[in-house]
Amino acid sequence: MKSIAELAKIREEALKKVDIRHDREGTRIVVGMATCGISAGARPVLMQLVEEVKTRNLQDVIVSQTGCIGVCRLEPIIEVYRPGQEKVTYVEMTAEKAKRIVAEHIVNGKVVDEYTIGAAK
């Protein structure tokens, strides 16, 4: 870096890569990563989702983190947002369940009902 202008350009390019809130189409998978989620095992779930999206080369899928989703007893929780569809909330997730979510819901468009918040007891 030789100037402030170069630093500003690097910053702008980095922000474009991580900006998931604006001007993005496609599917978003959001993982609850507050202390409740992390202590319940959200980190391996997040890592599995990222790995599955990368392995399958899913260009229109973004995996991101959020804070508390609000139902701590059902953590780890992920939410799937698809354009034109209702949000789907999956609860009590594991890395293996996350793998299935990507295969069935993200790739094939079929919600895995037994993992959803509506199926939780």
C-alpha positions as CSV (number, residue, x, y, z in Angstrom):
1,M,0.0,0.0,0.0
2,K,1.3,3.3,-1.0
3,S,-1.6,5.6,-0.5
4,I,-4.9,6.2,1.2
5,A,-6.6,5.7,-2.2
6,E,-5.2,2.2,-2.4
7,L,-6.4,1.4,1.1
8,A,-9.8,2.7,0.2
9,K,-9.9,0.5,-2.9
10,I,-8.9,-2.6,-0.9
11,R,-11.6,-1.8,1.7
12,E,-14.3,-1.4,-0.9
13,E,-13.4,-4.7,-2.6
14,A,-13.4,-6.5,0.8
15,L,-16.8,-5.0,1.7
16,K,-18.2,-6.3,-1.7
17,K,-17.1,-9.8,-0.8
18,V,-18.8,-9.8,2.6
19,D,-21.9,-7.7,2.0
20,I,-24.8,-10.1,2.3
21,R,-27.5,-7.7,3.1
22,H,-27.8,-5.6,0.0
23,D,-28.3,-6.4,-3.7
24,R,-28.0,-10.1,-3.4
25,E,-30.2,-12.8,-4.9
26,G,-30.2,-16.4,-4.0
27,T,-30.4,-18.4,-0.8
28,R,-29.2,-17.3,2.6
29,I,-28.5,-19.8,5.4
30,V,-28.1,-18.0,8.7
31,V,-26.7,-19.8,11.8
32,G,-27.4,-18.6,15.3
33,M,-24.0,-18.0,16.8
34,A,-24.8,-16.3,20.1
35,T,-23.3,-17.9,23.3
36,C,-26.3,-20.1,23.6
37,G,-25.9,-21.4,20.0
38,I,-22.1,-21.9,20.3
39,S,-22.4,-23.8,23.6
40,A,-25.1,-26.0,22.0
41,G,-22.8,-26.9,19.1
42,A,-23.4,-24.3,16.4
43,R,-19.8,-24.0,15.3
44,P,-19.6,-27.5,13.8
45,V,-23.0,-26.9,12.1
46,L,-21.7,-23.6,10.6
47,M,-18.5,-25.3,9.4
48,Q,-20.4,-28.2,7.8
49,L,-22.7,-25.8,6.0
50,V,-19.8,-23.8,4.6
51,E,-18.0,-27.0,3.6
52,E,-21.1,-28.4,1.8
53,V,-21.8,-25.2,-0.1
54,K,-18.2,-25.0,-1.1
55,T,-18.0,-28.7,-2.1
56,R,-21.2,-28.5,-4.1
57,N,-20.0,-25.2,-5.7
58,L,-23.3,-23.5,-4.9
59,Q,-22.7,-20.0,-6.2
60,D,-26.1,-18.6,-5.2
61,V,-25.9,-19.7,-1.6
62,I,-24.5,-17.6,1.2
63,V,-23.9,-18.9,4.7
64,S,-23.7,-16.3,7.4
65,Q,-23.9,-15.9,11.2
66,T,-26.2,-14.0,13.5
67,G,-26.7,-13.5,17.2
68,C,-29.4,-15.0,19.3
69,I,-32.5,-16.1,17.3
70,G,-34.5,-16.3,20.5
71,V,-35.3,-19.9,21.2
72,C,-32.2,-21.0,23.2
73,R,-33.6,-24.3,24.3
74,L,-33.7,-25.4,20.6
75,E,-30.2,-24.4,19.6
76,P,-28.3,-24.8,17.4
77,I,-30.7,-23.1,15.0
78,I,-30.4,-22.2,11.3
79,E,-32.8,-20.2,9.2
80,V,-33.0,-20.6,5.4
81,Y,-34.2,-17.6,3.3
82,R,-35.1,-18.2,-0.3
83,P,-36.4,-15.6,-2.7
84,G,-40.2,-15.7,-2.9
85,Q,-40.5,-18.3,-0.1
86,E,-41.2,-18.2,3.6
87,K,-38.3,-18.5,6.0
88,V,-37.7,-22.0,7.3
89,T,-36.3,-22.4,10.8
90,Y,-34.4,-25.6,11.6
91,V,-33.7,-26.5,15.2
92,E,-31.5,-28.8,17.3
93,M,-29.1,-29.0,14.4
94,T,-26.0,-31.2,14.1
95,A,-23.4,-31.3,11.4
96,E,-25.0,-34.4,9.9
97,K,-28.4,-32.7,9.9
98,A,-26.8,-29.7,8.2
99,K,-25.5,-31.9,5.5
100,R,-29.0,-33.3,4.8
101,I,-30.5,-29.7,4.8
102,V,-28.1,-28.7,2.0
103,A,-28.8,-31.9,0.0
104,E,-32.5,-31.9,0.3
105,H,-33.6,-28.3,0.9
106,I,-31.0,-26.2,-0.7
107,V,-30.2,-28.4,-3.7
108,N,-33.5,-30.2,-4.2
109,G,-36.0,-27.6,-2.8
110,K,-37.6,-30.0,-0.3
111,V,-37.9,-28.8,3.3
112,V,-36.8,-31.4,5.8
113,D,-40.0,-31.1,8.0
114,E,-38.8,-33.2,10.9
115,Y,-36.0,-30.8,11.6
116,T,-38.1,-27.6,11.6
117,I,-39.3,-25.6,14.5
118,G,-42.8,-26.8,13.9
119,A,-41.8,-30.4,14.5
120,A,-39.9,-29.5,17.8
121,K,-41.4,-30.9,21.0
